[in-house]
Amino acid sequence: MRYIETEKMRKKIPDYYIGKIHGYEARKIIEDYELNYNIGTAVSYLLRANRKHETSKECIEKAREHLRFELERLELLEKPSYVYKGVKA
């Protein structure tokens, strides 16, 4: 694990969330691209897929589920009668 300095505290970040070559953190990539929860979580699972477990299967399946959640959310927004957070689609 690496320790990343913040202004307020030291924070542990598992190595599988940090790129090997440039040291980018998954969460910072997600933030920089302004991804929503479902897409950001899917990206996070994919970024760590070959690094956390013996095979990437579990992480890829989790990413697929979050992408499915996002597709379901988008389909709901396309329905004319659906109201999302007070905004009618």
DONUFI-15296 format. One record per atom (N, C-alpha, C, O): residue in three letters; chain; atom name; x, y, z. Coordinates in Angstrom, 2 decimals. Layout:
BEGIN
R   r c  a       u       v       w
R ALA A CA       X       Y       Z
...
end
This chain:
BEGIN
R   r c  a       u       v       w
R MET A  N    0.83   -1.18    0.00
R MET A CA    0.00    0.00    0.00
R MET A  C    0.87    1.24    0.00
R MET A  O    1.94    1.27    0.61
R ARG A  N    0.40    2.24   -0.69
R ARG A CA    1.08    3.53   -0.67
R ARG A  C    0.34    4.46    0.27
R ARG A  O   -0.86    4.30    0.52
R TYR A  N    1.05    5.41    0.77
R TYR A CA    0.43    6.44    1.60
R TYR A  C    0.42    7.72    0.81
R TYR A  O    1.46    8.19    0.35
R ILE A  N   -0.76    8.29    0.66
R ILE A CA   -0.91    9.54   -0.07
R ILE A  C   -1.12   10.65    0.95
R ILE A  O   -1.99   10.57    1.81
R GLU A  N   -0.32   11.68    0.84
R GLU A CA   -0.43   12.82    1.76
R GLU A  C   -1.61   13.70    1.36
R GLU A  O   -1.77   14.04    0.19
R THR A  N   -2.41   14.04    2.31
R THR A CA   -3.43   15.06    2.11
R THR A  C   -3.14   16.14    3.14
R THR A  O   -2.30   15.96    4.01
R GLU A  N   -3.83   17.24    3.03
R GLU A CA   -3.59   18.33    3.97
R GLU A  C   -3.99   17.94    5.38
R GLU A  O   -3.37   18.39    6.34
R LYS A  N   -5.01   17.11    5.51
R LYS A CA   -5.52   16.81    6.84
R LYS A  C   -5.02   15.50    7.42
R LYS A  O   -4.95   15.37    8.64
R MET A  N   -4.66   14.53    6.57
R MET A CA   -4.28   13.23    7.12
R MET A  C   -3.56   12.38    6.09
R MET A  O   -3.57   12.69    4.90
R ARG A  N   -2.93   11.32    6.56
R ARG A CA   -2.35   10.33    5.67
R ARG A  C   -3.43    9.30    5.39
R ARG A  O   -4.16    8.89    6.29
R LYS A  N   -3.53    8.91    4.16
R LYS A CA   -4.60    8.00    3.76
R LYS A  C   -4.00    6.79    3.05
R LYS A  O   -3.17    6.94    2.16
R LYS A  N   -4.43    5.61    3.46
R LYS A CA   -3.97    4.40    2.80
R LYS A  C   -4.75    4.19    1.51
R LYS A  O   -5.98    4.25    1.51
R ILE A  N   -4.04    3.95    0.44
R ILE A CA   -4.68    3.63   -0.83
R ILE A  C   -4.06    2.34   -1.33
R ILE A  O   -2.85    2.27   -1.55
R PRO A  N   -4.88    1.30   -1.51
R PRO A CA   -4.33    0.02   -1.97
R PRO A  C   -3.64    0.17   -3.32
R PRO A  O   -4.08    0.94   -4.17
R ASP A  N   -2.55   -0.57   -3.51
R ASP A CA   -1.77   -0.50   -4.75
R ASP A  C   -2.60   -0.81   -5.99
R ASP A  O   -2.32   -0.29   -7.07
R TYR A  N   -3.62   -1.65   -5.84
R TYR A CA   -4.39   -2.02   -7.04
R TYR A  C   -5.26   -0.87   -7.54
R TYR A  O   -5.88   -0.99   -8.60
R TYR A  N   -5.33    0.24   -6.81
R TYR A CA   -6.05    1.42   -7.27
R TYR A  C   -5.11    2.51   -7.80
R TYR A  O   -5.56    3.60   -8.15
R ILE A  N   -3.82    2.20   -7.87
R ILE A CA   -2.83    3.18   -8.32
R ILE A  C   -2.10    2.60   -9.53
R ILE A  O   -1.59    1.48   -9.47
R GLY A  N   -2.04    3.37  -10.62
R GLY A CA   -1.36    2.92  -11.83
R GLY A  C    0.13    2.70  -11.58
R GLY A  O    0.76    3.43  -10.82
R LYS A  N    0.67    1.69  -12.22
R LYS A CA    2.07    1.32  -12.02
R LYS A  C    3.05    2.28  -12.69
R LYS A  O    4.14    2.53  -12.16
R ILE A  N    2.69    2.81  -13.84
R ILE A CA    3.64    3.64  -14.60
R ILE A  C    3.59    5.10  -14.17
R ILE A  O    4.63    5.68  -13.83
R HIS A  N    2.41    5.70  -14.18
R HIS A CA    2.29    7.13  -13.88
R HIS A  C    1.80    7.42  -12.46
R HIS A  O    1.82    8.57  -12.03
R GLY A  N    1.35    6.40  -11.75
R GLY A CA    0.90    6.59  -10.38
R GLY A  C   -0.46    7.25  -10.23
R GLY A  O   -0.78    7.77   -9.16
R TYR A  N   -1.26    7.23  -11.30
R TYR A CA   -2.59    7.82  -11.21
R TYR A  C   -3.48    7.00  -10.29
R TYR A  O   -3.45    5.77  -10.33
R GLU A  N   -4.25    7.68   -9.49
R GLU A CA   -5.22    7.00   -8.62
R GLU A  C   -6.54    6.87   -9.37
R GLU A  O   -6.97    7.80  -10.06
R ALA A  N   -7.18    5.71   -9.24
R ALA A CA   -8.46    5.47   -9.92
R ALA A  C   -9.46    6.56   -9.59
R ALA A  O  -10.14    7.07  -10.48
R ARG A  N   -9.57    6.92   -8.33
R ARG A CA  -10.58    7.91   -7.92
R ARG A  C  -10.33    9.27   -8.55
R ARG A  O  -11.28   10.00   -8.82
R LYS A  N   -9.08    9.61   -8.78
R LYS A CA   -8.77   10.91   -9.38
R LYS A  C   -9.08   10.90  -10.88
R LYS A  O   -9.48   11.93  -11.43
R ILE A  N   -8.89    9.78  -11.53
R ILE A CA   -9.26    9.64  -12.94
R ILE A  C  -10.77    9.81  -13.07
R ILE A  O  -11.25   10.55  -13.93
R ILE A  N  -11.50    9.13  -12.21
R ILE A CA  -12.97    9.19  -12.22
R ILE A  C  -13.44   10.62  -11.96
R ILE A  O  -14.35   11.11  -12.63
R GLU A  N  -12.83   11.27  -11.00
R GLU A CA  -13.19   12.66  -10.68
R GLU A  C  -12.87   13.59  -11.84
R GLU A  O  -13.68   14.45  -12.18
R ASP A  N  -11.70   13.41  -12.44
R ASP A CA  -11.28   14.28  -13.53
R ASP A  C  -12.23   14.19  -14.73
R ASP A  O  -12.46   15.19  -15.41
R TYR A  N  -12.76   13.02  -14.98
R TYR A CA  -13.70   12.82  -16.10
R TYR A  C  -15.15   13.10  -15.69
R TYR A  O  -16.06   12.98  -16.51
R GLU A  N  -15.35   13.47  -14.44
R GLU A CA  -16.69   13.80  -13.92
R GLU A  C  -17.70   12.68  -14.15
R GLU A  O  -18.82   12.92  -14.59
R LEU A  N  -17.28   11.46  -13.85
R LEU A CA  -18.15   10.31  -14.05
R LEU A  C  -19.13   10.20  -12.89
R LEU A  O  -18.81   10.52  -11.75
R ASN A  N  -20.34    9.74  -13.20
R ASN A CA  -21.32    9.55  -12.13
R ASN A  C  -20.98    8.27  -11.36
R ASN A  O  -20.02    7.57  -11.68
R TYR A  N  -21.78    7.97  -10.34
R TYR A CA  -21.48    6.85   -9.46
R TYR A  C  -21.36    5.52  -10.22
R TYR A  O  -20.36    4.82  -10.07
R ASN A  N  -22.36    5.18  -11.01
R ASN A CA  -22.35    3.87  -11.67
R ASN A  C  -21.20    3.71  -12.65
R ASN A  O  -20.52    2.69  -12.66
R ILE A  N  -20.99    4.71  -13.47
R ILE A CA  -19.91    4.63  -14.46
R ILE A  C  -18.55    4.69  -13.76
R ILE A  O  -17.63    3.95  -14.13
R GLY A  N  -18.43    5.56  -12.77
R GLY A CA  -17.18    5.66  -12.02
R GLY A  C  -16.82    4.37  -11.31
R GLY A  O  -15.65    3.97  -11.28
R THR A  N  -17.81    3.73  -10.72
R THR A CA  -17.57    2.47  -10.03
R THR A  C  -17.16    1.39  -11.02
R THR A  O  -16.25    0.60  -10.74
R ALA A  N  -17.82    1.35  -12.18
R ALA A CA  -17.45    0.38  -13.22
R ALA A  C  -16.00    0.60  -13.67
R ALA A  O  -15.24   -0.36  -13.80
R VAL A  N  -15.63    1.85  -13.89
R VAL A CA  -14.26    2.16  -14.31
R VAL A  C  -13.27    1.73  -13.22
R VAL A  O  -12.22    1.17  -13.53
R SER A  N  -13.60    1.98  -11.98
R SER A CA  -12.74    1.60  -10.87
R SER A  C  -12.51    0.08  -10.85
R SER A  O  -11.38   -0.38  -10.68
R TYR A  N  -13.59   -0.68  -11.01
R TYR A CA  -13.46   -2.13  -11.06
R TYR A  C  -12.60   -2.57  -12.24
R TYR A  O  -11.79   -3.49  -12.09
R LEU A  N  -12.75   -1.95  -13.38
R LEU A CA  -11.97   -2.32  -14.55
R LEU A  C  -10.50   -1.97  -14.39
R LEU A  O   -9.62   -2.72  -14.82
R LEU A  N  -10.22   -0.82  -13.77
R LEU A CA   -8.83   -0.42  -13.56
R LEU A  C   -8.09   -1.38  -12.64
R LEU A  O   -6.88   -1.59  -12.80
R ARG A  N   -8.79   -1.96  -11.69
R ARG A CA   -8.13   -2.88  -10.76
R ARG A  C   -8.26   -4.35  -11.17
R ARG A  O   -7.73   -5.23  -10.48
R ALA A  N   -8.95   -4.62  -12.26
R ALA A CA   -9.33   -5.98  -12.63
R ALA A  C   -8.18   -6.97  -12.66
R ALA A  O   -8.34   -8.10  -12.20
R ASN A  N   -7.06   -6.61  -13.17
R ASN A CA   -5.93   -7.55  -13.26
R ASN A  C   -5.01   -7.50  -12.06
R ASN A  O   -3.97   -8.16  -12.05
R ARG A  N   -5.38   -6.73  -11.04
R ARG A CA   -4.45   -6.51   -9.94
R ARG A  C   -4.94   -6.96   -8.58
R ARG A  O   -4.11   -7.20   -7.70
R LYS A  N   -6.24   -7.08   -8.37
R LYS A CA   -6.73   -7.37   -7.02
R LYS A  C   -6.86   -8.87   -6.74
R LYS A  O   -6.49   -9.33   -5.66
R HIS A  N   -7.37   -9.62   -7.69
R HIS A CA   -7.62  -11.05   -7.50
R HIS A  C   -6.76  -11.87   -8.46
R HIS A  O   -6.07  -11.31   -9.32
R GLU A  N   -6.81  -13.18   -8.31
R GLU A CA   -6.04  -14.04   -9.21
R GLU A  C   -6.49  -13.89  -10.66
R GLU A  O   -5.67  -13.90  -11.58
R THR A  N   -7.81  -13.75  -10.86
R THR A CA   -8.32  -13.51  -12.21
R THR A  C   -9.12  -12.21  -12.19
R THR A  O   -9.51  -11.72  -11.13
R SER A  N   -9.33  -11.67  -13.35
R SER A CA  -10.07  -10.41  -13.45
R SER A  C  -11.57  -10.61  -13.51
R SER A  O  -12.32   -9.63  -13.54
R LYS A  N  -12.03  -11.84  -13.52
R LYS A CA  -13.44  -12.15  -13.73
R LYS A  C  -14.36  -11.44  -12.73
R LYS A  O  -15.35  -10.82  -13.14
R GLU A  N  -14.06  -11.51  -11.46
R GLU A CA  -14.93  -10.91  -10.43
R GLU A  C  -15.09   -9.40  -10.63
R GLU A  O  -16.20   -8.87  -10.55
R CYS A  N  -13.99   -8.73  -10.88
R CYS A CA  -14.04   -7.27  -11.07
R CYS A  C  -14.80   -6.91  -12.34
R CYS A  O  -15.55   -5.94  -12.36
R ILE A  N  -14.61   -7.68  -13.40
R ILE A CA  -15.32   -7.42  -14.65
R ILE A  C  -16.81   -7.63  -14.48
R ILE A  O  -17.61   -6.86  -15.01
R GLU A  N  -17.19   -8.67  -13.74
R GLU A CA  -18.61   -8.90  -13.48
R GLU A  C  -19.23   -7.76  -12.68
R GLU A  O  -20.35   -7.34  -12.95
R LYS A  N  -18.49   -7.26  -11.68
R LYS A CA  -18.99   -6.14  -10.88
R LYS A  C  -19.13   -4.89  -11.76
R LYS A  O  -20.11   -4.15  -11.64
R ALA A  N  -18.15   -4.65  -12.62
R ALA A CA  -18.22   -3.50  -13.53
R ALA A  C  -19.43   -3.62  -14.44
R ALA A  O  -20.14   -2.64  -14.68
R ARG A  N  -19.67   -4.81  -14.95
R ARG A CA  -20.81   -5.04  -15.83
R ARG A  C  -22.12   -4.74  -15.11
R ARG A  O  -23.03   -4.17  -15.70
R GLU A  N  -22.21   -5.12  -13.84
R GLU A CA  -23.43   -4.85  -13.07
R GLU A  C  -23.66   -3.35  -12.93
R GLU A  O  -24.79   -2.88  -13.07
R HIS A  N  -22.62   -2.61  -12.65
R HIS A CA  -22.79   -1.15  -12.50
R HIS A  C  -23.12   -0.49  -13.83
R HIS A  O  -23.86    0.50  -13.86
R LEU A  N  -22.61   -1.02  -14.92
R LEU A CA  -23.00   -0.50  -16.23
R LEU A  C  -24.46   -0.82  -16.51
R LEU A  O  -25.17   -0.02  -17.12
R ARG A  N  -24.91   -2.00  -16.09
R ARG A CA  -26.32   -2.36  -16.23
R ARG A  C  -27.19   -1.42  -15.42
R ARG A  O  -28.24   -0.98  -15.88
R PHE A  N  -26.75   -1.10  -14.18
R PHE A CA  -27.50   -0.15  -13.34
R PHE A  C  -27.64    1.20  -14.05
R PHE A  O  -28.70    1.82  -14.03
R GLU A  N  -26.54    1.64  -14.68
R GLU A CA  -26.56    2.92  -15.38
R GLU A  C  -27.49    2.88  -16.58
R GLU A  O  -28.22    3.84  -16.83
R LEU A  N  -27.47    1.79  -17.32
R LEU A CA  -28.39    1.66  -18.46
R LEU A  C  -29.84    1.67  -18.00
R LEU A  O  -30.69    2.27  -18.65
R GLU A  N  -30.12    1.02  -16.88
R GLU A CA  -31.48    1.04  -16.33
R GLU A  C  -31.88    2.46  -15.95
R GLU A  O  -33.01    2.88  -16.19
R ARG A  N  -30.96    3.19  -15.35
R ARG A CA  -31.23    4.58  -14.95
R ARG A  C  -31.53    5.44  -16.18
R ARG A  O  -32.45    6.24  -16.17
R LEU A  N  -30.73    5.26  -17.23
R LEU A CA  -30.93    6.03  -18.45
R LEU A  C  -32.26    5.67  -19.13
R LEU A  O  -32.94    6.55  -19.67
R GLU A  N  -32.61    4.41  -19.09
R GLU A CA  -33.89    3.99  -19.66
R GLU A  C  -35.06    4.62  -18.90
R GLU A  O  -36.05    5.02  -19.51
R LEU A  N  -34.94    4.71  -17.58
R LEU A CA  -35.98    5.37  -16.79
R LEU A  C  -36.10    6.84  -17.15
R LEU A  O  -37.21    7.38  -17.24
R LEU A  N  -34.97    7.49  -17.36
R LEU A CA  -34.98    8.90  -17.71
R LEU A  C  -35.62    9.16  -19.07
R LEU A  O  -36.17   10.23  -19.31
R GLU A  N  -35.56    8.18  -19.95
R GLU A CA  -36.15    8.32  -21.28
R GLU A  C  -37.68    8.24  -21.27
R GLU A  O  -38.33    8.67  -22.21
R LYS A  N  -38.24    7.68  -20.20
R LYS A CA  -39.69    7.57  -20.11
R LYS A  C  -40.28    8.96  -19.85
R LYS A  O  -39.84    9.65  -18.92
R PRO A  N  -41.25    9.37  -20.64
R PRO A CA  -41.80   10.73  -20.51
R PRO A  C  -42.44   11.02  -19.15
R PRO A  O  -42.47   12.17  -18.73
R SER A  N  -42.94   10.01  -18.48
R SER A CA  -43.63   10.25  -17.22
R SER A  C  -42.71   10.14  -16.01
R SER A  O  -43.17   10.32  -14.88
R TYR A  N  -41.44    9.85  -16.21
R TYR A CA  -40.52    9.65  -15.09
R TYR A  C  -39.96   10.97  -14.59
R TYR A  O  -39.53   11.81  -15.39
R VAL A  N  -39.98   11.16  -13.29
R VAL A CA  -39.41   12.35  -12.67
R VAL A  C  -38.19   11.93  -11.87
R VAL A  O  -38.29   11.08  -10.98
R TYR A  N  -37.03   12.52  -12.17
R TYR A CA  -35.77   12.19  -11.51
R TYR A  C  -35.32   13.41  -10.73
R TYR A  O  -35.00   14.45  -11.30
R LYS A  N  -35.29   13.27   -9.41
R LYS A CA  -34.84   14.37   -8.53
R LYS A  C  -35.56   15.67   -8.86
R LYS A  O  -34.95   16.74   -8.93
R GLY A  N  -36.85   15.57   -9.05
R GLY A CA  -37.64   16.77   -9.28
R GLY A  C  -37.59   17.30  -10.70
R GLY A  O  -38.21   18.32  -10.99
R VAL A  N  -36.86   16.63  -11.58
R VAL A CA  -36.76   17.08  -12.97
R VAL A  C  -37.43   16.05  -13.85
R VAL A  O  -37.05   14.88  -13.85
R LYS A  N  -38.43   16.48  -14.59
R LYS A CA  -39.11   15.57  -15.49
R LYS A  C  -38.30   15.38  -16.74
R LYS A  O  -37.83   16.34  -17.34
R ALA A  N  -38.14   14.13  -17.14
R ALA A CA  -37.34   13.81  -18.34
R ALA A  C  -38.09   14.18  -19.60
R ALA A  O  -37.57   13.99  -20.71
end
